[in-house]
C-alpha cells in the first residue's frame, strides 16, 4: 500500500458515496486507475465493506454503556458460548478482549435504563460471569470510524 492508496482510504472513510472521478481527482489519478486501486483494496480486505452511518439519537438508541466483563471461566467452550451469545445480542456494538482488570469490554447501545436492564438480565442469564461492571456515557464527545491512514 503506497501513499496514493492511503489518500484514497482517507477520502473514502470520510465519504464513500463520492464518485470515483472525484476521488481520482483528489489523489491525482484518472478514474480508471483509481477504480482499480479501490478494487485491489477491497480484494485485499483493507476495505471490508461500505455502510451507512446512522445517528443513534435519531433512532432512539442514544444511551451508550460500556460493560466490563470478568470471566469466571477461560476455557474454549466458555469463550465460544460467550462470543456466540454476546455477538447475537443486537444491542452490542463492539466486543473487545482486554488486558487489565476486565477480560472483555462491550459497547452497548440502548434506548434507556429499562432497555439496558433487560439487556443486562439476558446477559447474566445466558453465560456464567464472575463480575459485570457498567459505565454509562453521559455525552459522546468524539466519534469517528475513520482510521488515521496518512
Buried (B, 14 or more C-beta within 10 A) or exposed (E): EEEBBBBBBBBBBEEBEBEBEBBBBBBEBEBEEBBEBBEEBEEEEBBEEEEEEEEBEEEEBBBBBBBBBBBEBEEEEBBEBBBEBBEEBEBBEEBEEEEEEBBBBBBBBBBEEEBBEEBBEEBEEBBEBEEBEEEEEEEEEEEEEEEEBE
